[in-house]
Amino acid sequence: MKAKELREKSEAELLELLEEQYKDLFKLRMQKSVTELKTTHMLLQARKNIARIKTILKEFQLKESSAA
């Protein structure tokens, strides 16, 4: 998931996507704890996706506050 793709989405879509990413991260952590997770790089990827989404949401908030 690229930042350019995220910027094209609305704020509501981003919040929904953020919630989905948190759920995925939780599932991955649970799989890791019971040693079912074979692809550990997915944890890092999920955390980075969450950070990207949060960054874009913050940009939206700053844009709104500067416009007001």
MILO-439822 format. One record per residue (C-alpha): residue number from 1; residue in three letters; x, y, z. Coordinates in Angstrom, 3 decimals, decimal comma. Layout:
! residues N
+-----+---------+----------+----------+----------+
| num | residuo |       c1 |       c2 |       c3 |
+-----+---------+----------+----------+----------+
| NUM |     ala |        X |        Y |        Z |
...
+-----+---------+----------+----------+----------+
***
This chain:
! residues 68
+-----+---------+----------+----------+----------+
| num | residuo |       c1 |       c2 |       c3 |
+-----+---------+----------+----------+----------+
|   1 |     met |    0,000 |    0,000 |    0,000 |
|   2 |     lys |    1,542 |    3,264 |   -1,108 |
|   3 |     ala |    1,017 |    6,733 |    0,332 |
|   4 |     lys |   -0,089 |    7,996 |   -3,069 |
|   5 |     glu |   -2,941 |    5,472 |   -3,089 |
|   6 |     leu |   -3,909 |    6,451 |    0,454 |
|   7 |     arg |   -4,084 |   10,154 |   -0,368 |
|   8 |     glu |   -6,761 |    9,402 |   -2,973 |
|   9 |     lys |   -9,069 |    7,919 |   -0,324 |
|  10 |     ser |  -11,476 |    9,853 |    1,863 |
|  11 |     glu |  -10,978 |   10,289 |    5,588 |
|  12 |     ala |  -13,765 |    7,803 |    6,375 |
|  13 |     glu |  -12,196 |    5,187 |    4,125 |
|  14 |     leu |   -8,840 |    5,717 |    5,803 |
|  15 |     leu |  -10,325 |    5,279 |    9,271 |
|  16 |     glu |  -11,960 |    2,037 |    8,139 |
|  17 |     leu |   -8,700 |    0,854 |    6,620 |
|  18 |     leu |   -6,833 |    1,766 |    9,813 |
|  19 |     glu |   -9,200 |   -0,330 |   11,897 |
|  20 |     glu |   -8,744 |   -3,238 |    9,484 |
|  21 |     gln |   -4,955 |   -2,931 |    9,717 |
|  22 |     tyr |   -5,092 |   -2,992 |   13,526 |
|  23 |     lys |   -7,160 |   -6,187 |   13,373 |
|  24 |     asp |   -4,677 |   -7,747 |   10,964 |
|  25 |     leu |   -1,772 |   -6,773 |   13,223 |
|  26 |     phe |   -3,523 |   -8,351 |   16,195 |
|  27 |     lys |   -4,093 |  -11,587 |   14,252 |
|  28 |     leu |   -0,451 |  -11,666 |   13,186 |
|  29 |     arg |    0,725 |  -11,151 |   16,765 |
|  30 |     met |   -1,485 |  -13,984 |   17,949 |
|  31 |     gln |   -0,169 |  -16,278 |   15,218 |
|  32 |     lys |    3,388 |  -15,385 |   16,196 |
|  33 |     ser |    2,732 |  -16,137 |   19,852 |
|  34 |     val |    1,544 |  -19,670 |   19,059 |
|  35 |     thr |    4,351 |  -20,105 |   16,496 |
|  36 |     glu |    2,042 |  -20,441 |   13,490 |
|  37 |     leu |    3,420 |  -17,377 |   11,726 |
|  38 |     lys |    5,895 |  -18,353 |    9,002 |
|  39 |     thr |    6,234 |  -14,916 |    7,392 |
|  40 |     thr |    7,392 |  -12,642 |   10,187 |
|  41 |     his |    7,956 |   -9,746 |    7,793 |
|  42 |     met |    4,177 |   -9,293 |    7,710 |
|  43 |     leu |    4,331 |   -7,794 |   11,226 |
|  44 |     leu |    6,678 |   -5,052 |   10,089 |
|  45 |     gln |    4,626 |   -4,447 |    6,972 |
|  46 |     ala |    1,407 |   -4,111 |    8,998 |
|  47 |     arg |    3,017 |   -1,613 |   11,392 |
|  48 |     lys |    4,325 |    0,446 |    8,489 |
|  49 |     asn |    0,894 |    0,476 |    6,853 |
|  50 |     ile |   -0,632 |    1,736 |   10,102 |
|  51 |     ala |    1,981 |    4,490 |   10,291 |
|  52 |     arg |    1,312 |    5,527 |    6,689 |
|  53 |     ile |   -2,424 |    5,739 |    7,282 |
|  54 |     lys |   -1,951 |    7,754 |   10,476 |
|  55 |     thr |    0,378 |   10,142 |    8,651 |
|  56 |     ile |   -2,149 |   10,764 |    5,878 |
|  57 |     leu |   -4,927 |   11,286 |    8,438 |
|  58 |     lys |   -2,747 |   13,832 |   10,260 |
|  59 |     glu |   -2,143 |   15,644 |    6,959 |
|  60 |     phe |   -5,915 |   15,842 |    6,431 |
|  61 |     gln |   -6,376 |   17,292 |    9,926 |
|  62 |     leu |   -3,641 |   19,877 |    9,423 |
|  63 |     lys |   -5,078 |   20,883 |    6,069 |
|  64 |     glu |   -8,521 |   21,358 |    7,621 |
|  65 |     ser |   -7,188 |   23,368 |   10,547 |
|  66 |     ser |   -5,123 |   25,651 |    8,315 |
|  67 |     ala |   -8,115 |   26,253 |    6,027 |
|  68 |     ala |  -10,324 |   27,293 |    8,950 |
+-----+---------+----------+----------+----------+
***
